[in-house]
Amino acid sequence: MTKHVIQLILRNGGYPLQIQLGCANEWRAGSVAVTSTRRIVVTNKTIAALYSDLVASQGSDLSIVLEDGEAHKTNVSLERIYSAMLAARCDRRSVIIAVGGGVVGDTAGFAAATYMRGIPFIQVPTTLLAQVDSSIGGKTAINHPLGKNMIGAFHQPSEVFIDPLLLNTLPDAELSAGFAEIIKHALIRDAAYLDWLEANSAGLLARDPELLTHAIRRSCEIKAAIVEADEFETGERALLNLGHTFGHALEAVLGFGTWLHGQAVGCGLVLAADMSARLGLIAPSAVGRVERIVNAFRLPVRVPAEASTQALVDAMLLDKKNEGGRVRFILLESIGRGVIRPESVELGAQVIDAHR
């Protein structure tokens, strides 16, 4: 089983992304876990039932099991972590280990960023979306009823252990959701990678371990390079939000958890491509191609009727990327190259209406 290690290099240090079949349990032997005073495993009920050996307490470990799903990425879950750690007298040399998908990783990471003003944490992502996106780059947050990820902090993990074998128990819808972020990486940085994804969609959805490992590795390389260049999202890191302005609005308006994050982003990729074409950045034929690829990975390409255009516009106006009252859309100036453009929200409304 080949081990791939991507070393993410940042101004104040960095950390390794280890990609290998069967590496999930190696977090216990990592340098951060071994030298800590307490190891706090944060997971959810689904993962706790599936992988008890991975999350079970050993010695002075502490396990915290959260409710599963985006609807629980809230201050209630955050307080559960704080309360359990304070009751156990966890100190600044403790380490949090996030074992789960994006909800667990984001919530546990935010707890690590703020407990005693910051302690280390380790990511062990268990969903495809988390393995290629949310576990990398140090964005931690919880949701607010008015917007997704509105309360958070940048706090980089110390280590990331990415095990493609964990995807064998992932529901089909969750697997498809992860491909939204993978398609996004190809659209903003690597046209040849998009060709490869298009050619291998059936094998990837069938969970071929070799294909999955390749896709995870390439997406991690793209994400790592962008984070290294712009750790705190003051410039090009915003490109990683392709499809997310529309997607986050869909999640908020439909109700967090109604659509998986990746489902909303998949639809958002189609809308962003259409907006790019309307501005003359890409050919209309490219929009059809993006829609076909998103659909091939079993992701939605239409805006549901219950999400009103005005409600989606209002949600987009709350996006964190906005500046000076204008919405900063992430668009495509070609397949494989993203661009940041401040545009009127009215154009966004036209795109939404065109895809119902």
C-alpha positions as CSV (number, residue, x, y, z in Angstrom):
1,M,0.0,0.0,0.0
2,T,1.8,3.1,-1.3
3,K,1.9,6.0,1.1
4,H,1.6,9.5,-0.4
5,V,2.7,12.4,1.8
6,I,2.0,16.0,0.8
7,Q,3.8,18.4,3.0
8,L,1.8,21.7,3.3
9,I,4.3,24.5,3.9
10,L,3.0,27.7,5.6
11,R,4.6,30.8,7.0
12,N,4.5,29.6,10.6
13,G,5.3,26.0,9.9
14,G,3.2,23.4,8.1
15,Y,1.9,19.8,8.4
16,P,1.8,16.6,6.5
17,L,-1.2,15.2,4.6
18,Q,-0.8,11.4,4.7
19,I,-2.8,9.5,2.1
20,Q,-2.7,5.7,2.3
21,L,-5.1,2.8,2.4
22,G,-5.5,1.8,6.0
23,C,-3.7,4.7,7.7
24,A,-6.6,6.0,9.8
25,N,-5.4,4.4,13.1
26,E,-1.9,5.8,12.7
27,W,-3.0,9.1,14.3
28,R,-2.3,7.4,17.7
29,A,1.4,6.9,16.9
30,G,1.9,10.4,15.4
31,S,4.2,12.8,17.1
32,V,1.4,15.2,18.3
33,A,-0.7,12.5,19.9
34,V,2.2,10.8,21.6
35,T,3.5,14.0,23.2
36,S,0.1,15.3,24.4
37,T,-1.2,15.2,27.9
38,R,-4.7,14.3,26.9
39,R,-6.2,13.1,23.6
40,I,-9.8,14.1,23.0
41,V,-11.5,12.2,20.1
42,V,-14.5,14.1,18.7
43,T,-16.7,12.1,16.4
44,N,-20.4,11.5,15.6
45,K,-22.8,8.7,16.3
46,T,-22.5,7.2,12.9
47,I,-18.7,6.9,12.9
48,A,-18.7,5.8,16.6
49,A,-20.9,2.8,15.6
50,L,-18.9,1.9,12.5
51,Y,-15.4,2.4,13.7
52,S,-15.4,1.9,17.4
53,D,-11.7,0.8,17.4
54,L,-10.7,4.1,15.8
55,V,-12.5,6.4,18.3
56,A,-12.6,4.3,21.5
57,S,-10.9,5.8,24.6
58,Q,-7.5,4.4,25.5
59,G,-5.8,5.3,28.8
60,S,-6.3,9.0,29.4
61,D,-8.2,9.6,26.2
62,L,-11.6,11.3,26.1
63,S,-14.3,10.5,23.5
64,I,-17.0,13.0,22.7
65,V,-19.8,11.8,20.4
66,L,-21.8,14.5,18.6
67,E,-25.1,14.2,16.8
68,D,-24.7,13.5,13.1
69,G,-25.4,16.0,10.3
70,E,-25.1,19.7,9.2
71,A,-28.0,20.7,11.4
72,H,-25.8,20.0,14.4
73,K,-22.9,22.2,13.3
74,T,-23.9,24.7,15.9
75,N,-22.9,26.3,19.2
76,V,-24.8,23.5,21.0
77,S,-22.3,20.9,19.7
78,L,-19.4,23.3,20.4
79,E,-20.6,23.7,24.1
80,R,-20.7,20.0,24.5
81,I,-17.0,19.8,23.5
82,Y,-16.0,22.6,25.8
83,S,-18.0,21.2,28.8
84,A,-16.6,17.7,28.4
85,M,-13.0,19.0,28.2
86,L,-13.4,21.4,31.1
87,A,-15.0,18.7,33.3
88,A,-12.0,16.4,32.4
89,R,-9.6,19.2,33.2
90,C,-8.0,19.1,29.8
91,D,-5.0,21.5,29.6
92,R,-3.2,23.4,26.9
93,R,-1.0,20.4,26.0
94,S,-4.1,18.4,25.1
95,V,-4.9,17.6,21.5
96,I,-8.3,17.2,19.8
97,I,-8.6,14.5,17.1
98,A,-11.5,15.1,14.7
99,V,-12.7,11.7,13.3
100,G,-15.6,12.4,10.9
101,G,-16.7,14.4,8.0
102,G,-16.8,18.2,7.5
103,V,-19.2,18.9,10.3
104,V,-17.1,17.1,12.9
105,G,-13.8,18.5,11.5
106,D,-15.1,22.1,11.4
107,T,-16.7,22.0,14.8
108,A,-13.9,20.2,16.6
109,G,-11.3,22.4,14.8
110,F,-13.1,25.5,16.1
111,A,-13.2,24.1,19.6
112,A,-9.4,23.5,19.3
113,A,-8.9,27.1,18.0
114,T,-10.7,28.6,21.0
115,Y,-10.2,26.2,24.0
116,M,-7.7,27.9,26.3
117,R,-7.0,30.3,23.3
118,G,-5.9,27.4,21.1
119,I,-4.6,23.8,21.3
120,P,-3.4,21.4,18.6
121,F,-5.8,19.2,16.6
122,I,-5.5,16.3,14.2
123,Q,-7.9,15.6,11.3
124,V,-8.9,12.0,10.4
125,P,-11.5,12.7,7.7
126,T,-14.1,9.9,7.0
127,T,-16.0,11.4,4.0
128,L,-14.7,12.1,0.6
129,L,-15.6,15.8,0.9
130,A,-13.6,16.1,4.1
131,Q,-10.6,14.1,2.7
132,V,-10.2,16.4,-0.3
133,D,-11.3,19.7,1.1
134,S,-12.5,20.6,4.5
135,S,-9.8,18.8,6.5
136,I,-7.1,20.8,4.7
137,G,-6.4,24.5,5.2
138,G,-7.4,25.3,8.7
139,K,-10.9,26.8,8.1
140,T,-12.9,26.0,11.2
141,A,-16.4,27.2,12.0
142,I,-20.0,26.6,13.1
143,N,-23.2,27.7,11.3
144,H,-25.6,30.5,12.3
145,P,-29.3,30.3,11.3
146,L,-28.6,33.3,8.9
147,G,-25.5,31.8,7.2
148,K,-23.1,29.0,6.9
149,N,-19.7,29.1,8.6
150,M,-20.3,32.6,9.8
151,I,-18.6,32.0,13.2
152,G,-15.2,30.5,13.0
153,A,-11.4,30.9,12.9
154,F,-8.4,29.9,10.9
155,H,-6.6,27.2,12.9
156,Q,-4.4,24.7,11.0
157,P,-4.4,21.0,12.0
158,S,-1.1,19.5,13.1
159,E,-1.5,16.3,11.0
160,V,-4.1,14.9,8.5
161,F,-4.5,11.2,8.0
162,I,-6.5,10.4,4.9
163,D,-7.6,6.8,4.5
164,P,-9.6,6.0,1.3
165,L,-10.7,2.7,2.9
166,L,-13.0,4.6,5.2
167,L,-15.1,5.5,2.1
168,N,-16.3,1.9,1.8
169,T,-19.0,2.6,4.4
170,L,-19.9,6.0,3.1
171,P,-23.5,6.2,1.7
172,D,-23.7,6.7,-2.0
173,A,-25.2,10.2,-1.6
174,E,-22.3,11.3,0.6
175,L,-19.7,9.8,-1.8
176,S,-21.3,11.8,-4.7
177,A,-21.3,14.9,-2.5
178,G,-17.5,14.7,-2.2
179,F,-17.1,14.7,-6.0
180,A,-18.5,18.2,-6.1
181,E,-15.3,19.5,-4.5
182,I,-13.1,17.3,-6.7
183,I,-14.8,18.7,-9.8
184,K,-14.3,22.2,-8.4
185,H,-10.6,21.6,-8.1
186,A,-10.3,20.5,-11.7
187,L,-12.4,23.4,-12.9
188,I,-10.3,26.1,-11.2
189,R,-6.8,24.6,-11.7
190,D,-6.5,21.5,-14.0
191,A,-8.4,21.0,-17.3
192,A,-6.6,17.6,-17.8
193,Y,-7.8,16.5,-14.4
194,L,-11.4,17.3,-15.5
195,D,-10.9,15.2,-18.6
196,W,-9.7,12.3,-16.4
197,L,-12.7,12.7,-14.0
198,E,-15.1,12.7,-17.0
199,A,-13.5,9.5,-18.3
200,N,-13.5,7.7,-15.0
201,S,-16.8,8.7,-13.4
202,A,-18.2,5.2,-13.4
203,G,-15.1,3.6,-11.7
204,L,-14.9,6.4,-9.1
205,L,-18.5,6.0,-8.2
206,A,-17.9,2.2,-8.0
207,R,-15.2,3.1,-5.3
208,D,-12.2,1.6,-7.2
209,P,-9.5,2.1,-4.6
210,E,-6.8,3.0,-7.1
211,L,-8.9,5.6,-8.9
212,L,-10.1,7.1,-5.6
213,T,-6.6,7.3,-4.3
214,H,-5.5,9.1,-7.4
215,A,-8.4,11.6,-7.3
216,I,-7.8,12.3,-3.6
217,R,-4.1,12.8,-4.1
218,R,-4.6,15.2,-7.0
219,S,-7.3,17.2,-5.3
220,C,-5.1,17.5,-2.1
221,E,-2.2,18.7,-4.2
222,I,-4.3,21.5,-5.7
223,K,-5.9,22.5,-2.4
224,A,-2.5,22.5,-0.6
225,A,-0.8,24.6,-3.3
226,I,-3.6,27.3,-3.1
227,V,-3.6,27.3,0.7
228,E,0.2,27.7,0.8
229,A,-0.1,30.7,-1.5
230,D,-2.9,32.3,0.5
231,E,-3.4,30.9,3.9
232,F,-5.9,33.4,5.2
233,E,-7.9,33.9,2.0
234,T,-6.9,37.4,1.1
235,G,-6.6,36.6,-2.6
236,E,-6.5,33.5,-4.7
237,R,-7.7,31.1,-2.0
238,A,-11.2,32.5,-2.6
239,L,-11.1,30.5,-5.9
240,L,-11.7,27.4,-3.8
241,N,-15.2,28.8,-3.3
242,L,-16.3,28.2,-6.9
243,G,-19.9,27.1,-6.7
244,H,-20.1,28.0,-3.0
245,T,-21.8,31.4,-3.2
246,F,-24.8,29.8,-4.8
247,G,-24.3,26.5,-2.8
248,H,-24.2,28.1,0.6
249,A,-27.3,30.1,-0.2
250,L,-29.1,26.9,-1.2
251,E,-28.1,25.2,2.0
252,A,-29.3,28.2,4.2
253,V,-32.6,28.7,2.3
254,L,-33.5,25.0,2.1
255,G,-32.5,24.5,5.7
256,F,-29.1,23.1,6.8
257,G,-29.1,19.4,6.3
258,T,-31.9,19.3,3.6
259,W,-29.2,19.1,0.9
260,L,-25.8,17.8,1.6
261,H,-23.1,20.4,1.3
262,G,-21.7,18.8,-1.8
263,Q,-25.1,18.5,-3.4
264,A,-25.5,22.3,-3.0
265,V,-22.0,23.0,-4.3
266,G,-22.6,20.7,-7.3
267,C,-25.7,22.7,-8.3
268,G,-23.7,25.9,-7.6
269,L,-20.9,24.8,-10.0
270,V,-23.5,24.7,-12.8
271,L,-24.9,28.1,-11.8
272,A,-21.4,29.6,-11.7
273,A,-20.5,28.2,-15.1
274,D,-23.7,29.7,-16.5
275,M,-22.9,33.1,-15.0
276,S,-19.4,32.9,-16.5
277,A,-20.9,32.3,-20.0
278,R,-23.4,35.1,-19.6
279,L,-20.4,37.4,-18.9
280,G,-18.6,36.1,-22.0
281,L,-15.9,34.4,-20.1
282,I,-16.5,30.9,-21.3
283,A,-18.5,29.4,-24.2
284,P,-22.1,28.3,-23.7
285,S,-21.0,24.8,-24.7
286,A,-18.7,24.7,-21.6
287,V,-21.8,25.2,-19.4
288,G,-23.4,22.1,-20.9
289,R,-20.2,20.1,-20.2
290,V,-20.1,21.2,-16.6
291,E,-23.7,20.2,-16.2
292,R,-23.1,16.8,-17.7
293,I,-20.2,16.1,-15.4
294,V,-22.0,17.2,-12.3
295,N,-25.0,15.1,-13.3
296,A,-22.7,12.1,-14.1
297,F,-21.6,12.1,-10.4
298,R,-25.3,12.0,-9.4
299,L,-25.4,15.6,-8.1
300,P,-28.4,18.0,-8.6
301,V,-28.2,20.5,-11.4
302,R,-31.5,22.3,-10.9
303,V,-32.6,24.8,-8.2
304,P,-35.6,23.4,-6.3
305,A,-38.9,25.3,-6.5
306,E,-39.1,25.7,-2.8
307,A,-36.0,27.9,-2.7
308,S,-37.3,31.3,-3.8
309,T,-35.0,33.5,-5.9
310,Q,-35.4,36.4,-3.5
311,A,-34.5,34.3,-0.5
312,L,-31.4,33.0,-2.3
313,V,-30.3,36.5,-3.2
314,D,-30.7,37.6,0.4
315,A,-28.6,34.7,1.5
316,M,-25.9,35.5,-1.1
317,L,-25.7,39.1,0.2
318,L,-24.5,37.6,3.5
319,D,-21.6,35.8,1.9
320,K,-18.2,36.3,3.7
321,K,-16.4,37.1,0.4
322,N,-18.5,40.2,-0.2
323,E,-16.9,43.6,-0.2
324,G,-18.4,47.1,-0.4
325,G,-22.0,45.7,-0.8
326,R,-21.1,43.8,-4.0
327,V,-21.1,40.0,-4.2
328,R,-17.7,38.5,-5.1
329,F,-18.5,35.6,-7.4
330,I,-16.0,32.9,-8.2
331,L,-16.3,32.2,-11.9
332,L,-14.5,30.5,-14.8
333,E,-12.5,32.3,-17.4
334,S,-11.8,28.9,-19.0
335,I,-12.0,25.2,-18.0
336,G,-9.1,24.8,-15.6
337,R,-8.9,28.5,-14.6
338,G,-11.0,30.3,-12.0
339,V,-11.4,34.0,-11.6
340,I,-12.8,36.3,-8.8
341,R,-15.3,38.8,-10.1
342,P,-17.5,41.3,-8.1
343,E,-20.8,41.2,-10.0
344,S,-24.4,42.4,-9.4
345,V,-26.6,40.0,-7.5
346,E,-29.3,40.7,-10.1
347,L,-27.3,38.6,-12.6
348,G,-27.1,35.9,-10.1
349,A,-30.9,36.0,-9.8
350,Q,-31.2,35.6,-13.6
351,V,-29.0,32.5,-13.5
352,I,-31.0,31.0,-10.7
353,D,-34.3,31.5,-12.5
354,A,-32.8,29.9,-15.7
355,H,-32.0,26.7,-13.8
356,R,-35.3,25.7,-12.2
